[in-house]
Amino acid sequence: MDDELICAGNIRKHVREREILTISHLCVKKNEVVGLYGPNGAGKSSLLRILSLIDNDYQGNLSLFGHAPKGYKDRLRSRRRMAMVLDQPIIYQGTVRDNLALGLKFRGVSNREAEEKITWSLKLLGIEHLRNQRAERLSRGEAQRLCLARALALSPELLFLDEPLSGLDVATRDNLLSTLKKWLRKDGQTSIYVSHDLAEVKQLVDRIIYIADGRLVDNDTR
């Protein structure tokens, strides 16, 4: 289908001869925000790593943006149309601004446009005042805001969020949840949001997929 950004079929993943994922069919449409919900160890993150092309050690069929990526260069082109935020902040050396500029540079964004995107995303996440702060000196909450700002600055066609609010204090979590809710509804963003917190997922998504023991159990638990 032309409106499907992700289509996966017969996905199987093994770790040390143990099958941890068996996904018969999963599709995500353009402009759809999907929640992937389930208990810890259910296979949520493993599935997300496959869908985001981080993990290619699996069996099955995967189509992204209307075609099945083949080879390193093809996968890289597809990955540059995506962004991902993990539960543990990944911070690069340099300032907060340097962290945001890096991904934009890799995507060939002009300096002028990059500065506009950096300013916009820092303002959206409420960390404009940290622009010139060394990234490694940020608190956990500030670092997670940086990771979200870095992803949103890329204006990805497809956004993966893997427990992005876990481990944060209640005030920071609620603030970021509110920010994400507004942004995910902006201009028809297509996203997959992973969490083991059903209340959190319900606030953000159009459709909830429940996963347990590496299998999709229900395609709408709301």
Steps between C-alpha positions, in 0.01 A plus 500: 500500500624849412407643839707248701834626627585172673393152402655199670414135450613171650769667710693257717791581728718252688750559779722204590259260325203639697227665297422839655278643224234353273310775319268377227379838374542865598432813297512867593337760276614850419398756763426226753629505858518141624563390856691178557402394851595201711686387813876515540665228293206467262712577193404865445851636468617203294221561250572872488869436424398289202245750368752785534770302312735492797478119514511304175561159657149357457285300262200643319391783273518871574390787277562865587381800301361269238799274437718240668843651578787292365865549577684752715445811286131431452452443872692821575274700268196363681649564843560863410125536459449385860596600852507304824501589869598234755426469871868562583622835364780473243711814519787598271799711600464876470225744580125450484504692171776275364286194576208636301718619212665161446198316360400797287851513352483129410175569316651784298291777657640847427653697789223759495220243503683298766517799733128561451418137580733498802344816644147371438558159661683643803211739556243222458671289767561798729880477500600813307703612802714186470604563140869552580512264800731198478268209431680261736420731792123482454269339753306187398188704424694759302682229306171336405364834384812540289445159338140589418602840364770336287248259350231758436748740338546242225130522404496122449237334285497219752573540871574214740470567874618220730396572860617863462354609835617213721714583801394866510348678797124559490519873418746451212308201370166682497654802329661291227182297457309820434762618250498167317122491486493837322785419264380156395174659384686760296493459123406131512814357658539123460636342817532183702501559874621218723407483869394261777279777640152470346375832641795676338443332165128582497574872521711500185395248238230418245532124532648270761670172418544263792803271495575214738760223480620632166158481333238759409195422707260786428498787250288737708468471877319832547 
